[in-house]
Amino acid sequence: MNITIILIYSIFSLFIILYSIVQLSLVYSYLKNRKRIAKELEKFSESTYFPYVTVQLPVYNELYVIERLIDAVANFNYPKDKLEIQVLDDSTDETIEIIAKRVAFWKEKGLDIEQVIRPERIGFKAGALDYGMKQCKGEFIAIFDADFVPEADFLLKTVPYFQNPEIGVVQTRWEHINKEYSLLTKLQAFALDAHFSVEQGGRNFAGHFINFNGTAGVWRKQAIEEGGGWKADTLTEDLDLSYRAQLKGWKFLFKEEIGAPAELPAEMNALKAQQFRWTKGAAECTVKNLGKVMKHKNYHFWTKINAIFHLMNSFLFIAIFTIALLSIPLLVIKQSHPEWSTFFKLAAISLFSFAVIGVMYFISFAKSYENKGLAFLHFMYYFPLFLSFSMGLSFHNSIAVLEGYVGKKSPFVRTPKFSLTKKSGDWKGKKYNKTKVKWVTIVEGLLSSYFIYGIFLSVSWGDYGFLPLFIMLSLGFGVIFYYSIRHSFQR
């Protein structure tokens, strides 16, 4: 049994180490190429390229934010005779009437805008996008989720890149209108900012697969069609179509310097629902697309390796949770078998993973600071909290990943938005909140106690090798448990 535990621990540790090496390559690619970003944007500053664009707004019960989204898009600085707006409305509540009034308002001002209501709500967001595409006039399609508030010059900054006929998608960076709302939103921004800089930028610069992030991007309609169209057989239709389109030869372009503001979930259970959808969808896309990538002859070895860890990104939660669960048994084994001390010394190499991940997140985090010393001090506060928070979500997200791998289907659960900005606004007492405490939350509370017991063992035995891990795990699961319960009863 001891050997089995060590073997399983070693296998999952190896996955994390390999994942870190791939991330390190993205850091290198990003740092090597990022200086040329601004120069590329400058050459399109006076563009006269104005193809027909359709803006699609897929919406389902968004009464708190839909008006600001429609108004933002209606105010785009783009030739009105080349712009069409489709509000793809799958709503079942008063959002329908709000949209109808706002669409009528902008129609009177001469805008080509329609409220598109499907006869049957089949296929969730993917079905809505597909239905709208079959009617749209645009050669290009920009997509925004309900929580976004794009700037007026969004199309002027993105569309000119399609003068390159090989470009199928231009994806922009997500910004955060309520980053300062709470610690929960700050930690989400911390994670997303690294994705929308080092990860997406590094992959793009290196010529690897990247993904359309579901919103705040523009598609060439032909790329959607040749990629096989929108499909609802995964929970991340954006990642799925991204791979299918790139396998057909279309190139994707990530533009970090073009931002699109959006609202972050401020309520724990809404965040967990979003995380479940993202991680399960990624697992479903792995099953569906990884084999096709491996068999494709036009991609070199390193791009295929990168695709493995890109698609299997959510498997990281299974690896983290497995290692966490086995850490206390390993501590017991370490005490019982001092002759195996060499193995435990070698196991310390896994700390390399934390160092690499730390470098990646620091590069992203420090960009907004002129004083890098101050940036480092702030980073050393947020990074351990972020690691703890991610570890605390590992059980919840591992369930999602396993369901994705075995093919268990579940509905597309939307993330509610409440028009929160900076530190203002409130989600309590509003519609779309749910009060049910799930069994997963109870297990998270028990896991926090489990790792508190690990702290007790470490201190009692004077063996502090696992102590930092136990502290982060007990804190992470405890925080997730606390806010899941608290937010369930603050509605």
N, C-alpha and C positions, 0 to 999 in steps of 0.2 A: 504493500500500500504506500509506503514512504517513497519508493522509487517511482510509482505511478504519479503521485502528487508532484514530485520534482520534475518529472518528464512533461506533464501537462503545463506546469508553470513555465518551464523552459520554452516550450513551443509557442505559447502565447507571448512570452517576453520577446522571442525572436521576431514575431510578427510586428510588434511595436517598434523594435529596433530597425527593422527593414523599412517600416513606414517612415521612421524618422530620417533615414538615409534619403528616401525619396523626397521628403520635405526639404532636406538640406539642399538637394539639387535645385529645388524651386527657389530657395533663397538665393542661390548663386545666380540662377537665370534672371531673377528679378533685379538684383543689384547690378548685374552686368548691363542690363538693357533699359532701365527705367528713365535714364536721363534723356533719352530721345523722344519721350512721350510728348512733351510740350511742343517740340519742333513739328511733329506730325500734325498737331491741331492747327498750328499757325497757317499752314498752306491751304487750309479750307476756310479760313476766316472770311473770305470774300466770295464764297461759292455762289454760283448762279444755277446750281443743279437742284431742280424742284420737281421730282417725280410725284406721282399721285400716291398719297399715303392714307391708309385707314388706321385709325386709332381704336383699338378694342379695349373695352373696360368690362371684364367679367365680374359680375356682381351677384351676391346672394345675401339678402337681408343685411344691409349696411346703412341703416337709417342715420347713424351718427356721423358718417364720413363721406357719403356719396355726393353731397352737394359741393363740398370743397374739391373733390376729384374732378367732377364735371366742369366746374368753373376753371380749374387750373388748365385742363386740356382745351377748353373753349378759348382760352386766352393765348394759345400757342402763336408765336410769331412765325407763321407759315402761310403761304398764299391760300386764301380761303377756297379758291376754285380748284385746289389740289389737295384738299383735306376733307376726309370723311370720318365721322365719329360714330361708333356703334357702342351703345350701352347694352351689353349682353346681360339682360336682367332675368335671373332665375329666382327672384325673390318671392316670398309667400306672405310678407307682412306689409306694413305701411310704406316700406321702401319703394314699392311700385308707384304709389301716388307721388312721392317726393321726386322720383326720377321723371315721371310724366310732366310735372310742372316745370322742372328745370330744363328738360329737353324742349318744351314748348317755348320757354323764355329765350333760349338761344336760337331756336328756329326763327323766331320773329326778327332776330338780328341778322338773319341771312346765313346762318351756319348750317352745313349739311350734317345734321345729327339725328340719330334715330334710337328709340328705345326698342330693342329687339327682344321679343318674348317668344321662347320656343313653345311649340304645342306640347312637347313632352320633355321633362328635365331628365335626360338620359346621359350618363357619362360625366356628370359633374362639370368641373371647369373645362376639361378636355372636350367634352361634348359641346359646351357653349362656344368655345373657340372655333371648333370645326364647323358648327352651324353658321356662325357669323362669317367665316372665311368663304363659305360657298355663296354668300351674297355680296361680299365686299367689292368695292371698286378699285381698291388700292393695289399697286404693284408691290408696295411694302406695307408691313403691318407692325405698328407699335402697340405694345401691350402693357397695361398698368393695372395692378391690383388695387383694391378699394382704399388701402391705407396710404397710397402714394400721393404726393403733391408735386408733380414735375414742374420744373422751371419753364418759363415761356419760350426759351431758346433751345429746348431739348431737341427738337427735330432739326433745327438749323445746325446743331453740333454733331448729330449722329448720321443723318441721311447722306451727307457728302461722301462718306466712306464707301458707300455702295457704288460709286463710280468705278471701283474695282469689281469687275464682273464675277470674280471668284468668291466674294464675300457673301455669306448667307445670313449672318447675324452680327449685329453690333450690340454688345451687352455693356451696360454702364454700371457704375458703382452705387450701391445703396448708401444713402445718408440717413441720419436719424433725427427726427424732429423732437423726440422726447427722450433723448439719451440721458439727460440729467434728472429724469423723473424719479428714479429710485436706484438702489444698488442692483436690482434685477435687470433693469434696462441698461445700466452701465456695463454689466458683465456681458450681456448680449452684444452690445456694440463692440466691446473688446474683441469678442470672437469673430463677429462679422467683418470687422475692419481688416483683420488678417486675411480672411478669405477674399475680400474684395480689394486686395492689393497683392500680397506675396503669392498666394495660391493661384488665383485666376491670372494675374500678370505673369508669374513664373511659368505656368503651363503654356500660356499664349505665346510668350517670347520664345519658348523652346520648341514650339510647333507641336505640342501635345494636344490631346483632346481637352476641351473645356466645355462648360455647359452654359446654356441660357438659363438664367435663374428664375424663370417664370414670370418676370415682370421687369419693368424699367429697361427694356431692350426693344430692338427693331429687327424683324425678320424680313427677308426677301420671300415673297409668297411662293415663288418657284422652288425655293429650298424646302419649304414646308411640304409642298406637294411631292417633290422627288424623294423626300425623306420618308414618305408614307403617310403624312398627315398626323393630326392629333389623335392619340389613342388613350382610352381610359382604362387599360388593363394594368396600369401601375398607378401608385399615388403620387408619383413625380413625373407627370407627363412631359414636363420641361426637360428633365435629364434624359428621358427616353428618346424624345424626338431629337435632342441635341446629338446623341450618338448616332442615331439612324441617318441624320442629315450629313454628319461628318464622314460617315462610312461611304456615303455617296459622292464624296469629294468636295463638299462645300467647306469653306474656311470660315472660322468664327473669329471675331475681333473683340477683345475686351478693352474698354477705354476707362481707365481708372480716373482720369482727370475730369470726366463728365459725371456729375453726381445727380442722384434722384432722391429727394427726401421722402422718408416714409416713417410710419409709426411702429414702434416696437411693442410687443405684448408686455403689459405691466402686471398681469395677473398670472400666478404660477400655473394654474391648471390649463389656462389658454396656451401658455408656453409649452407645457408638456404635450398638449394635443398637437401643436405645430411640430415639435421634435419627433413625436411618434410618426407623423405623416412623412416628414423628411427622411428619417432613418429607415422606415419600412419601405418607402418608395425607392430609396437607393438600393436596398437589398433586392427588390423586385427587378430593378433595372440591371443589376449584376447578373441575375439568373437569365434575363432576356437577352442581354447584349454582350457580355464579356466573351462568350464563345465566338461570336462573330468578329470581335476585335482580334482575338488570338489567331483566327484562321485567315484574316485579311493579309494579303501579300504586300500591300503598299505602305505598311508601317514598320519602321525599324524597331529593333529589340527594346531600346530604352523607352520609346513611346508606348509600347505594349505593357512594359513593366509599370510605367506611370499610370496607364489606364486601369491596371489591376487595382492599384492602391487608391485611385480616384473613385472607381465604382465601389470598391470595398471599404471606402472611408468609414461607413457606419459599422463595419465589423470591429472597428477599434473599440466600440463600447463593450462588445462581448469579451474581447481580450482584456480590457481594463477590469471588467467585473469578475472575470475568472481569476485573474491574478489577485485581485482584492480579496476574494473569497478564500483563496488558498494561502493567503499571507499568514494568517494565524496558525494553521496547521504547519506551515513551514517554520514558523518560530519555534513551535514545539519540537519539530524534527531537529532543528539546529541545536536545541538544548539537549536532546536525547543522544545526538550523534556528533560530538565534537570532532570526531575524526573526519567528518565531511566539511570541515571549515574551508577547504580550498574551493569547493563548489560555491559556497556562499560569498566568498571573495570575488569569484568570477561573475556572480550574479549582479554584483555592483555595477557592471558595465551597462546595465539597463538605465542607470542614471544619465547615460549619454542621451537617451531619448528626451528626458526633461530639458537637458541643456539645449538641444537642437530646437525643440518646440519653443523654448524660451527665446532663443535668438529670433525665430520667425515672428513671434508676437511682439518682441521689442522693436523690431524694424518698423512694423506697422504702427505701433503705439507711439513711438518717438517722433513720427513725422510731423505731428501737430505742435511739437515743442521746439522752441529756439534753444533753450537751455537743456542740453542732453543729460546733464547731471540731475536736474530736477525731474526730467522724464524718467530716468532710471529709478529714482526714489519712489515716484508714483507707481511705476511699473512693478516694483518689488512689493507693493501693497496689493495691486490688482491681480498679478499673475498667480500667486498661491490661492487667492480666492477663486479665480477662474478654474484652476485645476481641481479644487475641492468641489466646486459647483458641477463641473463636468463629470467627476467621479460619482457625485450624488445622483446624477441622471443615468448612470450606466445600467442599473437594473431595469428601469423603465424602458430605456432605449434598446436594451438587449432583447427584450420581449418583442419589440417591434421588428428588429432585424431578423430574429428567428422566424417570426410569422411571414416575413417577406421571402425568406429562403425556402420555406416549405410550401408556399403558395396559398396561405390562408388569406382570404379576401376580407377587406373591411371598407366601410364607406369613407369618402373624403370629408373629413371634419375640418371645417373652416376655422380660422383664428379670428375671434371677434375683435373689432376695433372700436375705440370709444372717443376719438378726436382728442387725444392727449398731446399736449405740446409742452416741451421743456419740463417745467415742474407743475404745470397747471392742468386742470381737468381731473375727472374722477370716474372710475369704472364701477364703483360700488352702487348698488341699487338700480343698475341699468339692465336692459334686456340682454339676452344672449348669454348670460351667466348661468352656470350650472352649480348645484349645491351638493351633488353626490360625491361622497368620499369613496374612492375605489380601493380595492384590496391591495393594489400595488403600493398605495400610499402607506398602508399599515406595515407592509413588508419593509418599506424604506425606513420607517421608525425602528423596526426591529434590527435592521442592518446597522443603524447608527449605534444602537446598544451593543451589538456584536463587536464593533470596532473600538468602542469605549473599553470593552473587556480586553481587547488587544493592547490598548494603552496600559491597562492595569498589569497585564502579564509582562510587558516590556520593562516597566518600572520595577516590578517585583523581582525580576530575574537580572536586572541590571544590564539588559541587552537592548541597546537603543537603535539597532540597525533599521528595524521596521517602524520605529516610533513616529518619524515624520509622516510616513504613509498612513499609519493608523489615525493620527490626528486629522489629516486632510479628509480621510474617508468618513470618520465619525462626524466631522463638521459638515461635510458635503451632504451626506444622507440626512443628517439632522436638520439642516437648513431646508432641503427639499421637502422633508416631512412636515416641518413646522409651517412653511408658507402654503403648502398644499392644503393643510387643515385650516389654517387661519383664513385663507382666501375663500375657502369653501363656505365659511360661515360669516363672511363680511359682505355678502351679496345683498 
